[in-house]
């Protein structure tokens, strides 16, 4: 744990350590400016490339489709042979022997028609398709009740993808739909950036992995953070707990300097057992120590031998908040992933949220439909007859930074900006679904 989040740390020590807290955006910028994206790449087939960041641009080597095809079930014809056809005076064409399938064997000659299906290659000589419901076969003849124009109901070459068309730029994170598109243009292997490696080091002499004795605590931060790193595109190595000993902490950090990122949990504050900032500063440089956010202001950010080190606070909620704010964009930056916004939901606040001016406060909330809420709704401008009322965001009763269940059982959090002293009940707020974001 971090002693600055408890009451037993001398006030003068806290004041000395965090008299000036860095604004969160400035701290993040400092960290990212100090980190260099890696340049390691590998070639993968499409399935294992899912979710990876492209290292090279991709253009289509062929058109899709690379032939004219029927866009409808019907009859392939020469458009000029149908001119004047109508319900009252149908045009009459001869049905040619054969049928156009994937590769048509029958050409379309003057005043003839060939049966085609959606996706069939247009037979030689044809330039249009009469929809099946606009024609009727009578013996060897076809009566056409609607004239068509050249190109009607025909998908042209390159309708989906043109030859040479640029598809994706470097840094694009491949999605399942992208893989289907790549396969359709004949790409079966792609060059992607290797997943950034992250050493996850939980620290604290009180931590154990199972069967805690009185005074001991089950280690959860390292597990949680390592799984978040995996979700964000990194390749975590979840280390054993390291005790609060300067030599042990030094060795643990030096061991993982082969990684792209080192992240520790616990020991980042200014108490007697909070040794990590001093260890990192001795090995390299502490860039930021103390950020104007709540919960978790004792976060520290450093650099050792060009390897960024993120020192997360020990309280579980504080560790998660800081991991999302600093570790997520760092992993994205180093691994060339786009750092897109998290999914959000607009909601009506059920209860007032207080906040300290100058500090960005993250408040855990639960969402529920307005009609299922137990509280009396406060009308807002969004609650109109034009659509359903906004869902209701209820702050969790447990607000301490050590209450892990308050995060696990929440649907997201509301970030109160530094310039506000909280939100009033009934205000429309943005709920960030941090655990849903890749």
N, C-alpha and C positions, 0 to 999 in steps of 0.2 A: 504494500500500500504506500501512499504518499502522505507524509506527515503534515503537509500544508493543508490537507483536506480534513484534518482532525483538530481537536481543541488542545492537544498537548504540546504543540510546537510553540516555543516562545514567540510572542508577537514581534519582537525586534528582529528575529530571524526571518519571519515571513516578510516583514517590511523591507528588510535588506535585500531579500531575494527577488521580490516582485513589486518594488516601488513603481517601476515603469513597465507596464505590460504592452507588448507589441500588438497592434491591431491584427486581426486574423488574416485579412487579405494581404497585408504587408509581410506577415510571417510566411504565408504560403508562397508569395512571390520570391522571397529571399531563398527559400528552400529549393524551388524549381530552378532559379537562376544558377544555383550552385551545382545542380545535378546535370550530367550529360547523358543523353540517350545512348544506349549501346548500339553497336553496328553489326551484331551477330545475326546471321540469317540461315535458313535451311529451306530445302525444297520438300514439299509434302504433297501427297495425293489429296483429293478434295475432302474426304471424310475427316481425317485428322486435322485439316486446315480450318475446320469450322471454329469460328470465334477468334481466329488469329489475325494479326495485322499484316497487311500486304507490304512487302519490301520493294516491289517493282510495279510500275503501271501495267495494266492489262488492256489490250485492245483486241477486238474480234478479228480472227484470221479469216472468217467466212461469214457470209450473210445468213441470217435465220429469218424465214426459210431461204434456202438457196435455189428455190424453184418457185414458179407460180403455182398456187394451190387453190383448191375450191374452198370458199368460206362457208358454203352451205351444202346440205344434201340436195341433189337436184340433177340437172342435165347440162353438160358442157356443150356449148353451141358457138356459132359465129353470130355475133350480135346483129349484124346486118340481115341475117336470115329471119330475125324475129320482128323486124320493123312492121308496124301496122297490126300486130297480133293483139286481140282483145277478147273479152268474154263473149261478145256477140259474133266476132269474126276471128276465131282462133287461127293461128298459123299452124301449118302442118309440116313436120320434119320427119325424115326417115331415121329410125332407130338403128344405129350402126351395131354390128355384131361386137361382142366383147363389152368390157366394163373397166372404167379407170379405177385402179386401186392405188397402192403406193407408187407403182411404176406402170403407167398406162400402156397398153399394147395396141390400142385402137386410136387412130387419128380421127379428127373431125374434118370432114370434107364439106363441100357446099350442101346446104339444106339437110344436114345430118345432125344427130345428137348422140352423146355418149353419157351413160349413167355415171355419176360421180358422187362421192361422199365427202363430208367435211374433212379437210386435210389432204384429200387426194391431189396428186400432181395434175395440173391442168393438161389434158391431152393436146398433142400437137395440132395446130390449126384452130383451136378454140380460143376465144378471147372474152368469154362471159359465161355465167352459169344462171340457168333458169331454176328458181326455187321449185322443189318437188311439188309444193302445194299449188303452183301456178301452171301445172302441166298435167296431162293425163295420157297414158299410153293406151293406144287402141290397135291391137295387133302389132304390126311392124311399124306403125306410125306413132308419132308423138304430137298431140294437140297442145299448143302453147297459148295460154290465155293472157299473157302479159309480156310486152316487149321489154327487152333488156338493152342496156347500152354497153359499149366496150369497157371492160374492166369491172362490170357490175358483179358483185358476189365473188370476186376473185381477190385473194390475198397476194399482193405483189412480192417479188423478191426483196428481201431485206425489210419486210414490214415490221418484224420484231426487232432485229438487230442488223444494221448495215455493215458490210465488209469494211474493216478498218476503224470501226467506231470505237472510241475510247470508252471503257467500261468502268474501271476503278483506278484510283490513284494510290500511291504508297501511303500507308497509314490507315487505309480503310479496313475496318474490322469485318471479316467475312461472316455473313448470316446464311442460314439454310437456303433462302431464296437466291442468294448470290451464287451458291454452289450449283444450283440447278441451272442458272443462266450460264455459268462457266462451262458446264458439261454440254449444254446445247450448242456452244460455239466451238466445241472440240478441245477445250482446255482440260487436261486431266491432272496436271501438277502445277503448283504455284510456289513462288518464292515468298516466304513470310519471315518476319522477325522472330527470333527465339523469344520465348516467354522470359521476362525479367525474373531473376532469382532473388529471393528475399529470405534472409535468416531471421527467424522469429525467436527471441530470447526472453522467456519469462523470468523475472527476478524477484527475490524476496525470501528471507529465511523462514517465513511462516508458511510457505506454499508447499503443498503435497499434491500428488496426483490422485490419491484415493485414501479412504479410511482415516479421516483427520482426527487427531487427538485434540483435547482442549487447547485453544490458542493457535491451532493450525487451520489453514484455509485451503479448500480445493482450488487448484489452479484452473482458471477458465479463460483468462485474457489471451494467453498464447493460442489456445485452441480456437477461440473466436476470431482472433486477428488472422491466423493462418488460413482459416476458411474464407474470410473476406478477401484475402490476397488471391486465393485461387479463383474466386468469383470475378475479381477485377482483372484477371488475365495473367497474374504472376505465378511463379512456381515456388511455393514456400517450403522452407525446411524448419519444422517445428522442433526446437531444441528442448532439452531437459532444463528443469529449473536451476537457476544459478543463485547461490546465496549472496547475501549482502556483504561481500568481501571484495576489497579493491583489486586484489590480485586475480581473483576468480572472474570478476567482471571484465577486467582488462583482457584476460586470456580469451574469454567468450567473444568479445568484440573482435579481437584480432583474428580469431579463427574464421569469422564470417566476413572478413574483408574481401574474400574472393567472390562474394555475392554482389549483386547490383545494389541492394539496399540492406541495411541492418535495422531491425526494429526491436526495441526492448519494451517490456511492460513493467511498471513499478520503479520506484527509486529515482524518480525524475524531479522531486521537489527540493526542499531546502532543509530537511530534517537531518538528524544525526545519521540515519541509515540511507539517506538519499545520495548515493555516491556516484551515480552514473554521469551527471553533468561534469563533475570534476575529472572522472576517468576519461571521458570523451575529449574534454578540453586539453588534457595532458597528452592524449594521443594525436589530437588534431585541433579542431576548433568548434566551439559551441556558437552557432549562428544566432539562435534565438533561445531564450529561456524565460518562459512566462508569457502567455498570450491572453488577450482580453476576450475570453470566452468562458462560458459556464454551461455545464460542469467541465472541469479539467484544465484550469488555467496553468497548472505546473508543467505542461508539456515543454519539452526541449527538443531543439533541432540542431544537428551538428554535421560535421564533415570530417572524415578520417581517411587519409590517403585517397581522396577523390570519391570515397564511398559515402553517400548520405546515411546518416544515422537518425532515426526518429525515436525519441524517448517518450513513450506514452505513459500517462499517469497510471497508478495501480488500481484505482477504483474502476470497476467494470464499465459503468456508464461513461465515465470520463475517458476511458481508453477507447471505447467505441466511437464517441463523438470526435475525438482527435484523429482516430484512424481514418474516418470518413473525410475529415477536412484536410488532412495532410498526406496520409499514406496513400489513399486512393489516387489523388492527382499525381503523386510522385511515381507510382507504379505505371500509370497511364503514360506519363511523360517519358520515362526511361524505356518503356516497351513500345513506343510509337503508337499507342492506342489513342483514339479520339476521347477526350475527356468531356463527354456530353453531360447535360444536366440530368439530375435524378428525376424520376417520375413524381408528379405532384397531384394533389387533389385540392380544389378550392372547397372550403368548409366554413360553417358558422361556428364561432367559438361559444362553448356552453358556459364557461366560467372565466372570470378575469385572470389574466396572466401578468404577474408583476415582473419587472426586469430592471436591472441596474443600468443607468445611463452609461454609455461608453463601453459596454460589454455586450457581445452577441450571446444571447441566451437560447439554448436549445431545450424546448419543453416537450416532453413525451406526451402523446395524445392517442386516444382511441377514437375511431370513426364509427358512426352508426347513422342509419337513415333517420331523417328528421321525424318521420311518423312513428318510429319505434323508440324515440327518446323519452326518458322519464322527466326531463326538464321542460319547463314552459318555454316555448320558442319565442325568441325576440325577432320581430320582423326585420328584414333587411331589404336593400334595394334588389337583391338577387331573387328574393322570394316573390315572384310575380305569377300572374295567371298564364304567362307564356311558357312555363316549364315547371318541372318539379323543384321543390325546395332543396337548398344545399344540404349535404350531409352535415352532421353535427360533430365537432371535434371537442372531446372532453379530456382535459389534462388528467394524467394519472395521479391518483392520490399520493402514491409514493414518489417523492421527488429527489431523494438522496442519491448521490452519485455512486453509492455502493449497492443500490437495489437493482440487481441484474434483471429480475422479473419485470420491472417497470419498463424495460426496453423490449424484452422478449414477448410481452403480452400487449405491447403498443402496436399501432398501425403505422406510426411514423412520428415525426416531430415537427414542431413549429419553431422556426428560427426568428427570434425577435431581434431586429437590427439594432446596432449600437445607438442610433439616434432616437430610439423610442423608450419610454418608460413603461413597457408592457402593452398589452392589448385589453380592451374592455370586452365583457361578455356581449355577444351578438355581432361582433365585428367579423368580417370575412377575412380568413387567414389562409395561407398556403401551407399544406401539410406535405412534407418531403418524405417519400417512401424510400429511405436510404437503403433498406435491406433488399429492395427489389432491383436495384440498379446494378448493371454489369460494369 
